């Protein structure tokens, strides 16, 4: 019989990119060697940074960048919420719909007309089916933590992940604010 204590499994971490510029993921990468520290304590199981194609059945912590702007985003965020213990809106686009919401007053038909160079407003094959409005993540699913910033700094993202991995609640007000 083995008298060694059972190995503690590492928390599962995921990142998701909806409608946004990928700046939050760039800040994540800006953690440099601190990213290696986090990945020794958590397993990155889904992200645009890895080759996993399907969102796993269970994830402990999921960071979501971007607004919900298309039918694809809507389906993805509902699946992600269903399979995530802690869902974090990362960055101003996820928290407020920020830049993606600039299209809201214009309307989908006018956007599609512009995209199709003045032709009939139809959904081009290369554009996902757009929702009537770009919305922040919390307008669609329950969000557990909001991390504003455009983008949040690498230091902020590191502290948030470090706290969550260690079971602490991050003090967001001490870390960041909108537009930083």
Secondary structure, 3 states (H helix, E strand, C coil): CCCCCCCCCCEEEEEEECECCCHHHHHHHCCCHHHHHHHHHEEEEECCCCCCCCCCCCEEEEEEECEEEEHHHHHHHHHHHHCEEEEEEECHHHHHCCHHHHHCCCCHHHHHHHHCCCCCCCCCCCCCCEEEEEECHHHCCCCCEEECCCCCCHHHHHHHHHHHHCCCCCCHHHHCCCCC
